[in-house]
Amino acid sequence: MQEVFEAEFRRLEDALKRLERDANAKVVFLIDKNGQNIAAAGETENFDATSLASLTAGNVAATDGLAKLIGEREFSVLFHEGQRDHIHISIVARRAILLVIFDERSSLGLVRLRVKRASVELKKVFDEMDARNEPEVGVTEPSPFSEITDEDIDALFSE
């Protein structure tokens, strides 16, 4: 994932806090597809965030494999219903995973509705990061080998 600057991180965090509050969720995590936590909101101290992030990314990867087996590009939303707690997992901007854990204080319908709104907001932040990180047209990075001269190469191989 690209480097996230402090302003973008705050915006991502704010969107997660709003989602956690509006969906009446216990906790919300934003995870990259490699299983690393990006940001979180809610009762994070009650969960092993590192394990949740890596297992969620693995779950999404496995489900992507299932989708391809039946001819789908991906399943963009996953839902796991437990006795007390439920997990809603969705893909944001095809690059991050949004994990929402909620209980009987909320409902799947409310979570889905609020996740849609939050996903738009998160995608906007990611798109702005992409635009900022795209190289300008016609401007190329210098090659790391551009400073090596023929004399340097001859000296290297003449020993």
DSSP file (Angstrom, degrees, kcal/mol; ACC not computed):
  #  RESIDUE AA STRUCTURE BP1 BP2  ACC     N-H-->O    O-->H-N    N-H-->O    O-->H-N    TCO  KAPPA ALPHA  PHI   PSI    X-CA   Y-CA   Z-CA
    1    1 A M              0   0    0      0, 0.0     3,-0.1     0, 0.0    31,-0.0   0.000 360.0 360.0 360.0 152.0    0.0    0.0    0.0
    2    2 A Q        -     0   0    0      1,-0.2     2,-0.2     0, 0.0   128,-0.0  -0.210 360.0 -82.2 -69.7 162.2    1.2    3.5   -0.6
    3    3 A E        -     0   0    0    126,-0.1     2,-0.6     1,-0.1    -1,-0.2  -0.453  43.8-144.5 -64.4 132.0    2.6    5.7    2.1
    4    4 A V        -     0   0    0     -2,-0.2     2,-0.1    -3,-0.1    -1,-0.1  -0.892  10.9-147.2-103.7 120.5   -0.2    7.3    4.0
    5    5 A F     >  -     0   0    0     -2,-0.6     4,-2.8     1,-0.1     5,-0.2  -0.409  29.5-101.4 -83.1 164.4    0.5   10.8    5.2
    6    6 A E  H  > S+     0   0    0      1,-0.2     4,-2.6     2,-0.2     5,-0.2   0.859 119.5  51.8 -56.3 -42.5   -0.9   12.1    8.5
    7    7 A A  H  > S+     0   0    0      2,-0.2     4,-2.0     1,-0.2    -1,-0.2   0.923 113.3  44.6 -63.5 -43.8   -3.7   14.1    6.9
    8    8 A E  H  > S+     0   0    0      2,-0.2     4,-2.7     1,-0.2    -2,-0.2   0.906 111.6  53.7 -66.0 -40.7   -4.9   11.1    4.9
    9    9 A F  H  X S+     0   0    0     -4,-2.8     4,-2.8     1,-0.2    -2,-0.2   0.920 108.4  49.5 -59.7 -43.7   -4.6    8.9    8.0
   10   10 A R  H  X S+     0   0    0     -4,-2.6     4,-2.8     1,-0.2    -1,-0.2   0.902 111.0  49.8 -61.7 -41.1   -6.7   11.3   10.0
   11   11 A R  H  X S+     0   0    0     -4,-2.0     4,-2.1     2,-0.2    -2,-0.2   0.907 112.1  47.3 -65.8 -40.9   -9.4   11.3    7.3
   12   12 A L  H  X S+     0   0    0     -4,-2.7     4,-2.0     2,-0.2    -2,-0.2   0.936 114.0  47.8 -62.9 -46.1   -9.4    7.5    7.1
   13   13 A E  H  X S+     0   0    0     -4,-2.8     4,-2.6    -5,-0.2    -2,-0.2   0.906 110.4  51.7 -61.7 -43.2   -9.6    7.3   10.9
   14   14 A D  H  X S+     0   0    0     -4,-2.8     4,-2.4     1,-0.2    -1,-0.2   0.901 108.7  51.1 -61.1 -41.4  -12.4    9.9   11.0
   15   15 A A  H  X S+     0   0    0     -4,-2.1     4,-2.3     1,-0.2    -1,-0.2   0.893 111.0  48.6 -63.7 -39.0  -14.4    7.9    8.5
   16   16 A L  H  X S+     0   0    0     -4,-2.0     4,-2.8     2,-0.2    -2,-0.2   0.902 110.3  50.6 -67.8 -40.7  -14.0    4.8   10.5
   17   17 A K  H  X S+     0   0    0     -4,-2.6     4,-2.3     2,-0.2    -2,-0.2   0.907 111.4  48.7 -62.2 -41.4  -15.1    6.5   13.7
   18   18 A R  H  X S+     0   0    0     -4,-2.4     4,-3.3     2,-0.2     5,-0.3   0.919 112.6  48.2 -64.4 -43.4  -18.1    7.9   11.9
   19   19 A L  H  X S+     0   0    0     -4,-2.3     4,-2.5     2,-0.2     6,-0.3   0.925 110.6  50.8 -62.3 -45.3  -18.9    4.4   10.6
   20   20 A E  H  <>S+     0   0    0     -4,-2.8     5,-2.0     1,-0.2     4,-0.4   0.914 117.1  40.6 -59.3 -43.8  -18.5    2.8   14.1
   21   21 A R  H ><5S+     0   0    0     -4,-2.3     3,-0.7     3,-0.2    -2,-0.2   0.948 117.9  45.1 -70.1 -50.1  -20.8    5.4   15.6
   22   22 A D  H 3<5S+     0   0    0     -4,-3.3    -2,-0.2     1,-0.3    -3,-0.2   0.808 118.1  43.1 -69.1 -30.8  -23.4    5.4   12.8
   23   23 A A  T 3<5S-     0   0    0     -4,-2.5    84,-0.3    -5,-0.3    -1,-0.3   0.495 104.9-128.6 -90.5  -4.2  -23.6    1.6   12.4
   24   24 A N  T < 5 +     0   0    0     -3,-0.7    79,-0.4    -4,-0.4    -3,-0.2   0.914  52.6 163.9  55.5  44.6  -23.6    1.1   16.2
   25   25 A A      < -     0   0    0     -5,-2.0    77,-0.3    -6,-0.3    -1,-0.2  -0.468  47.8-133.4 -90.6 161.5  -20.7   -1.3   15.8
   26   26 A K  S    S-     0   0    0     75,-2.5    17,-2.8     1,-0.3     2,-0.3   0.911  84.9 -11.9 -75.8 -46.7  -18.3   -2.6   18.4
   27   27 A V  E     -AB  42 101A   0     74,-1.6    74,-2.7    15,-0.3     2,-0.4  -0.994  55.2-155.5-156.5 151.6  -15.2   -2.0   16.3
   28   28 A V  E     -AB  41 100A   0     13,-2.7    13,-2.3    -2,-0.3     2,-0.4  -1.000  12.1-170.7-133.5 132.5  -14.2   -1.2   12.7
   29   29 A F  E     -AB  40  99A   0     70,-2.8    70,-2.9    -2,-0.4     2,-0.5  -0.962  14.2-153.7-122.8 141.9  -10.8   -2.0   11.1
   30   30 A L  E     -AB  39  98A   0      9,-2.9     8,-3.4    -2,-0.4     9,-1.4  -0.981  26.7-178.7-110.5 122.7   -9.3   -0.9    7.8
   31   31 A I  E     -AB  37  97A   0     66,-2.9    66,-3.4    -2,-0.5     6,-0.2  -0.922  24.8-126.2-126.3 141.9   -6.9   -3.5    6.6
   32   32 A D  E >   - B   0  96A   0      4,-2.9     3,-2.2    -2,-0.4    64,-0.2  -0.452  37.3-103.4 -81.5 167.1   -4.6   -3.7    3.5
   33   33 A K  T 3  S+     0   0    0     62,-1.0    -1,-0.1     1,-0.3    28,-0.1   0.622 120.2  63.2 -69.5 -10.8   -4.9   -6.8    1.4
   34   34 A N  T 3  S-     0   0    0      2,-0.1    -1,-0.3    24,-0.0    24,-0.1   0.469 122.3-103.4 -87.9  -2.9   -1.6   -8.1    2.8
   35   35 A G  S <  S+     0   0    0     -3,-2.2     2,-0.4     1,-0.3    -2,-0.1   0.701  75.8 136.3  91.5  20.6   -3.2   -8.3    6.3
   36   36 A Q        -     0   0    0     -4,-0.2    -4,-2.9    17,-0.1    -1,-0.3  -0.855  56.7-116.6-102.1 136.1   -1.7   -5.2    7.9
   37   37 A N  E     +A   31   0A   0     -2,-0.4    -6,-0.2    -6,-0.2     3,-0.1  -0.480  30.0 177.7 -67.8 135.8   -3.9   -2.8    9.9
   38   38 A I  E     -     0   0A   0     -8,-3.4     2,-0.3     1,-0.5    -7,-0.2   0.796  65.1 -24.0-100.3 -50.5   -4.2    0.7    8.5
   39   39 A A  E     -A   30   0A   0     -9,-1.4    -9,-2.9   -27,-0.1    -1,-0.5  -0.971  58.3-165.7-158.3 164.2   -6.6    2.3   11.0
   40   40 A A  E     -A   29   0A   0     -2,-0.3     2,-0.3   -11,-0.2   -11,-0.2  -0.978   4.0-165.5-152.8 162.1   -9.3    1.3   13.5
   41   41 A A  E     +A   28   0A   0    -13,-2.3   -13,-2.7    -2,-0.3     2,-0.3  -0.989  51.6  23.8-149.6 148.3  -12.1    2.8   15.6
   42   42 A G  E    S-A   27   0A   0     -2,-0.3     2,-2.2   -15,-0.2     3,-0.3  -0.723 112.3  -2.9 104.1-150.4  -14.1    1.5   18.5
   43   43 A E  S >  S+     0   0    0    -17,-2.8     3,-1.6    -2,-0.3     4,-0.1  -0.319  72.0 150.2 -80.7  56.6  -13.4   -1.1   21.1
   44   44 A T  G >   +     0   0    0     -2,-2.2     3,-1.7     1,-0.3     5,-0.3   0.784  61.6  67.9 -63.7 -28.3  -10.0   -2.1   19.6
   45   45 A E  G 3  S+     0   0    0     -3,-0.3    -1,-0.3     1,-0.3    -2,-0.1   0.692  92.6  61.8 -67.2 -16.5   -8.5   -3.1   23.0
   46   46 A N  G <  S+     0   0    0     -3,-1.6     2,-0.3     2,-0.0    -1,-0.3   0.433 102.0  60.5 -87.2   0.5  -11.0   -6.1   23.2
   47   47 A F  S <  S-     0   0    0     -3,-1.7     2,-1.4    -4,-0.1     3,-0.1  -0.935  82.7-119.6-132.2 150.5   -9.5   -7.7   20.0
   48   48 A D     >  -     0   0    0     -2,-0.3     4,-2.7     1,-0.2     5,-0.2  -0.736  35.6-172.6 -83.5  91.4   -6.2   -9.1   18.8
   49   49 A A  H  > S+     0   0    0     -2,-1.4     4,-2.5    -5,-0.3    -1,-0.2   0.843  76.7  53.7 -61.2 -38.1   -6.0   -6.6   15.9
   50   50 A T  H  > S+     0   0    0      2,-0.2     4,-2.2     1,-0.2    -1,-0.2   0.941 113.0  42.3 -64.6 -47.5   -2.9   -8.3   14.3
   51   51 A S  H  > S+     0   0    0      2,-0.2     4,-2.8     1,-0.2     5,-0.3   0.917 114.1  52.1 -65.0 -43.2   -4.5  -11.7   14.2
   52   52 A L  H  X S+     0   0    0     -4,-2.7     4,-2.4     1,-0.2    -2,-0.2   0.917 110.5  48.8 -58.7 -43.9   -7.9  -10.3   13.0
   53   53 A A  H  X S+     0   0    0     -4,-2.5     4,-2.2    -5,-0.2    -1,-0.2   0.937 114.6  42.9 -64.1 -47.4   -6.2   -8.4   10.2
   54   54 A S  H  X S+     0   0    0     -4,-2.2     4,-2.1     1,-0.2    -2,-0.2   0.904 116.4  47.3 -69.7 -39.4   -4.2  -11.3    8.9
   55   55 A L  H  X S+     0   0    0     -4,-2.8     4,-2.4    -5,-0.2    -1,-0.2   0.877 111.5  51.6 -68.2 -36.3   -7.1  -13.8    9.2
   56   56 A T  H  X S+     0   0    0     -4,-2.4     4,-2.5    -5,-0.3    -2,-0.2   0.928 110.0  48.5 -64.6 -44.6   -9.4  -11.3    7.5
   57   57 A A  H  X S+     0   0    0     -4,-2.2     4,-2.4     1,-0.2    -2,-0.2   0.899 112.4  49.5 -62.3 -39.7   -7.0  -10.9    4.6
   58   58 A G  H  X S+     0   0    0     -4,-2.1     4,-2.6     2,-0.2    -2,-0.2   0.896 109.6  51.5 -64.6 -40.0   -6.7  -14.6    4.3
   59   59 A N  H  X S+     0   0    0     -4,-2.4     4,-2.4     2,-0.2    -2,-0.2   0.919 111.2  47.3 -61.2 -45.5  -10.5  -15.0    4.4
   60   60 A V  H  X S+     0   0    0     -4,-2.5     4,-2.3     2,-0.2    -2,-0.2   0.906 112.2  49.8 -64.3 -42.0  -10.8  -12.5    1.5
   61   61 A A  H  X S+     0   0    0     -4,-2.4     4,-1.7     2,-0.2    -2,-0.2   0.921 112.2  47.4 -63.8 -43.5   -8.1  -14.2   -0.5
   62   62 A A  H  X S+     0   0    0     -4,-2.6     4,-1.9     1,-0.2    -2,-0.2   0.908 112.3  49.7 -63.4 -41.7   -9.7  -17.6    0.0
   63   63 A T  H  X S+     0   0    0     -4,-2.4     4,-2.6     1,-0.2    -1,-0.2   0.856 105.9  56.4 -67.1 -34.7  -13.1  -16.2   -1.0
   64   64 A D  H  X S+     0   0    0     -4,-2.3     4,-2.3     2,-0.2    -1,-0.2   0.896 106.2  51.7 -61.3 -39.0  -11.5  -14.6   -4.1
   65   65 A G  H  X S+     0   0    0     -4,-1.7     4,-1.8     2,-0.2    -2,-0.2   0.914 109.8  48.6 -62.6 -43.2  -10.3  -18.0   -5.1
   66   66 A L  H  X S+     0   0    0     -4,-1.9     4,-1.2     2,-0.2    -2,-0.2   0.915 109.7  52.9 -61.4 -43.2  -13.9  -19.4   -4.7
   67   67 A A  H ><>S+     0   0    0     -4,-2.6     5,-3.1     1,-0.2     3,-0.6   0.928 108.7  49.0 -59.0 -46.3  -15.3  -16.5   -6.7
   68   68 A K  H ><5S+     0   0    0     -4,-2.3     3,-1.1     1,-0.2    -1,-0.2   0.863 104.4  60.2 -64.0 -35.3  -12.9  -17.2   -9.6
   69   69 A L  H 3<5S+     0   0    0     -4,-1.8    -1,-0.2     1,-0.3    -2,-0.2   0.811 111.2  40.0 -62.2 -29.6  -13.8  -21.0   -9.5
   70   70 A I  T <<5S-     0   0    0     -4,-1.2    -1,-0.3    -3,-0.6    -2,-0.2   0.322 125.4 -98.6-103.9   8.6  -17.4  -20.1  -10.2
   71   71 A G  T < 5S+     0   0    0     -3,-1.1     2,-0.3    -4,-0.3    -3,-0.2   0.609  79.6 129.9  90.9  12.5  -16.6  -17.4  -12.8
   72   72 A E      < -     0   0    0     -5,-3.1    -1,-0.3    -6,-0.2     3,-0.1  -0.697  57.8-137.5 -95.3 152.5  -17.0  -14.3  -10.6
   73   73 A R  S    S-     0   0    0      1,-0.3     2,-0.3    -2,-0.3    -5,-0.2   0.933  77.3 -39.7 -70.2 -46.7  -14.4  -11.5  -10.4
   74   74 A E        -     0   0    0     -7,-0.2     2,-0.7    -3,-0.1    -1,-0.3  -0.970  48.0-112.3-166.8 164.5  -14.7  -11.3   -6.6
   75   75 A F        -     0   0    0     -2,-0.3    -8,-0.1   -15,-0.2   -12,-0.1  -0.959  30.1-168.8-104.6 112.0  -17.2  -11.3   -3.8
   76   76 A S        +     0   0    0     -2,-0.7    15,-2.0     1,-0.1     2,-0.4   0.646  68.0  44.8 -81.5 -13.7  -17.0   -7.8   -2.5
   77   77 A V  E     -C   90   0A   0     13,-0.2     2,-0.4    -3,-0.1    13,-0.2  -0.997  61.4-178.1-133.7 134.0  -19.0   -8.4    0.7
   78   78 A L  E     -C   89   0A   0     11,-3.2    11,-3.0    -2,-0.4     2,-0.4  -0.961   5.2-167.7-126.3 146.8  -18.7  -11.2    3.2
   79   79 A F  E     -C   88   0A   0     -2,-0.4     2,-0.5     9,-0.2     9,-0.2  -0.996   6.1-171.1-138.8 132.1  -20.8  -11.8    6.3
   80   80 A H  E     -C   87   0A   0      7,-2.7     7,-2.8    -2,-0.4     2,-0.6  -0.989  11.8-155.6-122.7 123.6  -20.3  -14.1    9.2
   81   81 A E  E     -C   86   0A   0     -2,-0.5     5,-0.2     5,-0.2     2,-0.2  -0.879  15.4-180.0-105.3 122.6  -23.1  -14.5   11.7
   82   82 A G        -     0   0    0      3,-1.2     4,-0.0    -2,-0.6    -2,-0.0  -0.481  43.4-100.1-107.0-178.3  -22.2  -15.6   15.2
   83   83 A Q  S    S+     0   0    0     -2,-0.2     3,-0.1     1,-0.1    -1,-0.1   0.927 116.4   0.8 -68.6 -44.4  -24.3  -16.3   18.3
   84   84 A R  S    S+     0   0    0      1,-0.2    20,-0.4    19,-0.1     2,-0.3   0.774 131.7  42.2-109.4 -45.4  -23.4  -12.9   19.9
   85   85 A D        -     0   0    0     18,-0.1    -3,-1.2    19,-0.1     2,-0.3  -0.764  61.2-160.7-112.4 152.8  -21.1  -11.1   17.4
   86   86 A H  E     -CD  81 102A   0     16,-3.0    16,-2.2    -2,-0.3     2,-0.5  -0.932   8.1-144.8-130.2 152.1  -21.3  -10.7   13.7
   87   87 A I  E     -CD  80 101A   0     -7,-2.8    -7,-2.7    -2,-0.3     2,-0.5  -0.977   8.5-169.9-123.5 128.6  -18.6   -9.8   11.1
   88   88 A H  E     -CD  79 100A   0     12,-2.7    12,-2.9    -2,-0.5     2,-0.4  -0.980  10.6-174.4-115.1 123.8  -19.2   -7.7    8.0
   89   89 A I  E     +CD  78  99A   0    -11,-3.0   -11,-3.2    -2,-0.5     2,-0.3  -0.970   7.1 170.3-121.6 131.5  -16.2   -7.7    5.6
   90   90 A S  E     -CD  77  98A   0      8,-2.2     8,-3.3    -2,-0.4     2,-0.4  -0.984  32.5-119.6-140.6 153.6  -16.1   -5.5    2.4
   91   91 A I  E     - D   0  97A   0    -15,-2.0     2,-0.5    -2,-0.3     6,-0.2  -0.767  26.0-154.7 -91.2 133.3  -13.6   -4.5   -0.2
   92   92 A V  E >> S- D   0  96A   0      4,-3.0     3,-2.2    -2,-0.4     4,-2.0  -0.947  71.1 -21.6-114.2 121.7  -12.9   -0.8   -0.5
   93   93 A A  T 34 S-     0   0    0     -2,-0.5    -1,-0.2     1,-0.3     4,-0.1   0.759 108.9 -78.9  55.7  28.2  -11.6    0.7   -3.7
   94   94 A R  T 34 S+     0   0    0      2,-0.2    -1,-0.3     1,-0.1     3,-0.1   0.685 128.5  71.2  56.5  21.5  -10.3   -2.8   -4.7
   95   95 A R  T <4 S+     0   0    0     -3,-2.2   -62,-1.0     1,-0.3     2,-0.3   0.541  90.1  41.1-139.0 -17.4   -7.3   -2.2   -2.4
   96   96 A A  E  <  -BD  32  92A   0     -4,-2.0    -4,-3.0   -64,-0.2     2,-0.5  -0.888  65.2-129.5-135.6 165.1   -8.4   -2.4    1.2
   97   97 A I  E     -BD  31  91A   0    -66,-3.4   -66,-2.9    -2,-0.3     2,-0.6  -0.960  11.7-154.0-119.7 130.7  -10.6   -4.4    3.5
   98   98 A L  E     -BD  30  90A   0     -8,-3.3    -8,-2.2    -2,-0.5     2,-0.5  -0.927  12.6-168.7-106.5 118.9  -13.2   -2.9    5.8
   99   99 A L  E     -BD  29  89A   0    -70,-2.9   -70,-2.8    -2,-0.6     2,-0.5  -0.939   4.1-175.5-112.4 121.8  -14.0   -5.2    8.8
  100  100 A V  E     -BD  28  88A   0    -12,-2.9   -12,-2.7    -2,-0.5     2,-0.5  -0.976   6.1-165.8-119.8 124.3  -17.0   -4.3   11.0
  101  101 A I  E     +BD  27  87A   0    -74,-2.7   -75,-2.5    -2,-0.5   -74,-1.6  -0.943  22.0 160.2-109.3 126.8  -17.7   -6.3   14.1
  102  102 A F  E     - D   0  86A   0    -16,-2.2   -16,-3.0    -2,-0.5     2,-0.2  -0.912  20.8-159.5-142.1 167.1  -21.2   -5.7   15.6
  103  103 A D    >   -     0   0    0    -79,-0.4     3,-2.0    -2,-0.3   -18,-0.1  -0.442  56.0 -54.1-129.7-157.7  -23.7   -7.3   17.9
  104  104 A E  T 3  S+     0   0    0    -20,-0.4   -19,-0.1     1,-0.3   -20,-0.0   0.603 118.9  77.3 -66.1 -11.3  -27.4   -7.2   18.7
  105  105 A R  T 3  S+     0   0    0    -81,-0.1    -1,-0.3     2,-0.0     2,-0.2   0.642 106.0  30.0 -70.7 -12.4  -27.2   -3.4   19.2
  106  106 A S  S <  S-     0   0    0     -3,-2.0     2,-0.3     4,-0.0   -82,-0.1  -0.656  77.8-130.0-130.8-173.5  -27.1   -3.1   15.4
  107  107 A S     >  -     0   0    0    -84,-0.3     4,-2.5    -2,-0.2     5,-0.2  -0.965  25.3-114.9-140.9 158.2  -28.4   -5.0   12.4
  108  108 A L  H  > S+     0   0    0     -2,-0.3     4,-2.9     1,-0.2     5,-0.2   0.897 116.3  54.6 -58.8 -40.7  -27.0   -6.2    9.1
  109  109 A G  H  > S+     0   0    0      2,-0.2     4,-2.2     1,-0.2    -1,-0.2   0.919 109.9  45.2 -60.2 -45.1  -29.1   -3.8    7.2
  110  110 A L  H  > S+     0   0    0      2,-0.2     4,-2.6     1,-0.2     5,-0.2   0.924 113.7  49.7 -65.2 -43.9  -27.8   -0.8    9.1
  111  111 A V  H  X S+     0   0    0     -4,-2.5     4,-2.7     1,-0.2     5,-0.2   0.938 111.3  48.8 -61.0 -46.8  -24.2   -2.0    8.9
  112  112 A R  H  X S+     0   0    0     -4,-2.9     4,-2.0     1,-0.2    -1,-0.2   0.913 112.0  49.4 -59.6 -43.2  -24.5   -2.5    5.1
  113  113 A L  H  X S+     0   0    0     -4,-2.2     4,-1.5    -5,-0.2    -1,-0.2   0.934 115.1  42.8 -61.5 -47.6  -26.1    0.9    4.6
  114  114 A R  H  X S+     0   0    0     -4,-2.6     4,-2.5     1,-0.2    -2,-0.2   0.838 110.4  56.3 -70.7 -33.3  -23.4    2.7    6.7
  115  115 A V  H  X S+     0   0    0     -4,-2.7     4,-2.8    -5,-0.2    -1,-0.2   0.898 104.0  54.4 -64.7 -39.7  -20.6    0.7    5.1
  116  116 A K  H  X S+     0   0    0     -4,-2.0     4,-1.5    -5,-0.2    -1,-0.2   0.928 111.0  45.0 -59.0 -44.9  -21.7    1.9    1.6
  117  117 A R  H  X S+     0   0    0     -4,-1.5     4,-1.6     1,-0.2    -2,-0.2   0.931 114.8  47.3 -65.1 -45.7  -21.5    5.5    2.7
  118  118 A A  H  X S+     0   0    0     -4,-2.5     4,-2.9     1,-0.2     5,-0.2   0.867 106.7  58.5 -64.4 -36.2  -18.1    5.0    4.4
  119  119 A S  H  X S+     0   0    0     -4,-2.8     4,-2.6     1,-0.2    -1,-0.2   0.879 104.0  51.5 -62.5 -38.1  -16.7    3.2    1.4
  120  120 A V  H  X S+     0   0    0     -4,-1.5     4,-1.8     2,-0.2    -1,-0.2   0.927 112.5  46.1 -62.4 -44.9  -17.4    6.2   -0.8
  121  121 A E  H  X S+     0   0    0     -4,-1.6     4,-1.6     2,-0.2    -2,-0.2   0.912 114.1  47.2 -65.2 -44.0  -15.6    8.4    1.6
  122  122 A L  H  X S+     0   0    0     -4,-2.9     4,-2.4     1,-0.2    -2,-0.2   0.899 109.8  53.6 -65.7 -40.8  -12.6    6.0    2.0
  123  123 A K  H  X S+     0   0    0     -4,-2.6     4,-2.9     1,-0.2    -1,-0.2   0.891 104.6  55.5 -60.9 -39.2  -12.4    5.6   -1.8
  124  124 A K  H  X S+     0   0    0     -4,-1.8     4,-2.2     2,-0.2    -1,-0.2   0.911 108.3  47.9 -60.7 -42.5  -12.2    9.3   -2.2
  125  125 A V  H  X S+     0   0    0     -4,-1.6     4,-2.1     2,-0.2    -2,-0.2   0.935 113.0  47.9 -63.5 -46.0   -9.2    9.5    0.2
  126  126 A F  H  X S+     0   0    0     -4,-2.4     4,-2.4     1,-0.2    -2,-0.2   0.901 111.0  51.1 -62.1 -41.0   -7.5    6.6   -1.7
  127  127 A D  H  X S+     0   0    0     -4,-2.9     4,-2.6     2,-0.2    -1,-0.2   0.899 109.6  49.9 -63.6 -40.7   -8.1    8.2   -5.1
  128  128 A E  H  X S+     0   0    0     -4,-2.2     4,-2.1     2,-0.2    -1,-0.2   0.884 110.0  51.0 -65.0 -37.6   -6.6   11.5   -3.9
  129  129 A M  H  X S+     0   0    0     -4,-2.1     4,-2.0     2,-0.2    -2,-0.2   0.917 110.3  49.7 -64.4 -42.1   -3.6    9.6   -2.6
  130  130 A D  H  X S+     0   0    0     -4,-2.4     4,-1.1     1,-0.2    -2,-0.2   0.932 110.4  49.8 -60.3 -46.7   -3.2    8.0   -6.0
  131  131 A A  H  < S+     0   0    0     -4,-2.6     3,-0.4     1,-0.2    -1,-0.2   0.891 112.5  47.4 -61.5 -39.8   -3.5   11.3   -7.8
  132  132 A R  H  < S+     0   0    0     -4,-2.1    -1,-0.2     1,-0.2    -2,-0.2   0.847 114.3  46.9 -69.8 -33.1   -0.8   12.8   -5.6
  133  133 A N  H  < S+     0   0    0     -4,-2.0    -1,-0.2    -5,-0.2    -2,-0.2   0.538  86.2 105.5 -89.8  -6.7    1.5    9.9   -6.0
  134  134 A E  S  < S-     0   0    0     -4,-1.1     2,-0.1    -3,-0.4     3,-0.1  -0.551  77.7-115.2 -73.3 135.6    1.2    9.6   -9.8
  135  135 A P        -     0   0    0      0, 0.0     3,-0.1     0, 0.0    -1,-0.1  -0.407  36.7 -99.7 -67.9 147.8    4.3   10.8  -11.6
  136  136 A E    >   -     0   0    0      1,-0.1     3,-1.9    -2,-0.1     2,-0.1  -0.364  47.0 -92.4 -65.9 146.5    3.8   13.9  -13.7
  137  137 A V  T 3  S+     0   0    0      1,-0.3    -1,-0.1    -3,-0.1     3,-0.1  -0.383 112.2  13.4 -61.9 131.9    3.4   13.2  -17.4
  138  138 A G  T 3  S+     0   0    0      1,-0.2     2,-0.6    -2,-0.1    -1,-0.3   0.311 101.2 110.3  85.2  -9.8    6.7   13.4  -19.2
  139  139 A V    <   -     0   0    0     -3,-1.9     2,-0.4     0, 0.0    -1,-0.2  -0.884  47.9-174.0-102.2 121.0    8.7   13.4  -16.0
  140  140 A T        -     0   0    0     -2,-0.6     3,-0.0    -3,-0.1    -3,-0.0  -0.871  28.0-111.9-116.1 149.2   10.6   10.2  -15.4
  141  141 A E        -     0   0    0     -2,-0.4     2,-0.1     1,-0.1     0, 0.0  -0.530  41.1-108.4 -71.1 139.6   12.6    9.1  -12.5
  142  142 A P        -     0   0    0      0, 0.0    -1,-0.1     0, 0.0     0, 0.0  -0.456  36.3-109.1 -69.3 144.0   16.3    8.9  -13.1
  143  143 A S    >   -     0   0    0      1,-0.1     3,-1.5    -2,-0.1     4,-0.3  -0.447  16.0-128.9 -70.1 144.1   17.7    5.5  -13.4
  144  144 A P  T 3  S+     0   0    0      0, 0.0     3,-0.3     0, 0.0    -1,-0.1   0.683 111.0  54.1 -66.6 -14.7   19.9    4.4  -10.5
  145  145 A F  T >  S+     0   0    0      1,-0.2     3,-1.4     2,-0.1    -2,-0.0   0.452  79.3  94.0 -95.9  -1.3   22.5    3.4  -13.1
  146  146 A S  T <  S+     0   0    0     -3,-1.5    -1,-0.2     1,-0.3    -3,-0.0   0.755  83.0  53.3 -66.3 -23.8   22.6    6.7  -14.9
  147  147 A E  T 3  S+     0   0    0     -3,-0.3     2,-0.4    -4,-0.3    -1,-0.3   0.545  84.9 101.1 -88.6  -6.0   25.6    7.9  -12.9
  148  148 A I    <   -     0   0    0     -3,-1.4     2,-0.2     4,-0.0    -3,-0.0  -0.662  60.4-156.2 -82.4 128.4   27.7    4.9  -13.7
  149  149 A T     >  -     0   0    0     -2,-0.4     4,-1.8     1,-0.1     5,-0.1  -0.523  30.0-108.9 -99.1 167.9   30.3    5.6  -16.4
  150  150 A D  H  > S+     0   0    0      1,-0.2     4,-2.6     2,-0.2     5,-0.2   0.858 121.3  56.9 -61.7 -34.9   32.1    3.3  -18.8
  151  151 A E  H  > S+     0   0    0      2,-0.2     4,-2.7     1,-0.2    -1,-0.2   0.890 103.9  52.6 -64.2 -38.8   35.2    3.9  -16.8
  152  152 A D  H  > S+     0   0    0      2,-0.2     4,-2.0     1,-0.2    -1,-0.2   0.908 111.0  46.9 -61.7 -41.9   33.5    2.6  -13.6
  153  153 A I  H  X S+     0   0    0     -4,-1.8     4,-2.0     2,-0.2    -2,-0.2   0.925 112.5  49.1 -67.0 -44.1   32.4   -0.6  -15.4
  154  154 A D  H  X S+     0   0    0     -4,-2.6     4,-1.2     1,-0.2    -2,-0.2   0.914 111.7  49.7 -61.2 -42.2   35.9   -1.1  -16.8
  155  155 A A  H  < S+     0   0    0     -4,-2.7     4,-0.4     1,-0.2    -1,-0.2   0.877 109.2  53.0 -64.1 -36.7   37.5   -0.6  -13.4
  156  156 A L  H  < S+     0   0    0     -4,-2.0     3,-0.4     1,-0.2    -1,-0.2   0.902 117.4  35.0 -65.4 -41.6   35.0   -3.1  -11.8
  157  157 A F  H  < S+     0   0    0     -4,-2.0    -1,-0.2     1,-0.2    -2,-0.2   0.492 102.8  73.2 -95.3  -2.9   35.8   -5.9  -14.3
  158  158 A S     <        0   0    0     -4,-1.2    -1,-0.2     1,-0.2    -2,-0.1   0.595 360.0 360.0 -86.8  -9.2   39.5   -5.2  -14.8
  159  159 A E              0   0    0     -4,-0.4    -1,-0.2    -3,-0.4    -2,-0.1   0.492 360.0 360.0 -79.0 360.0   40.6   -6.5  -11.4
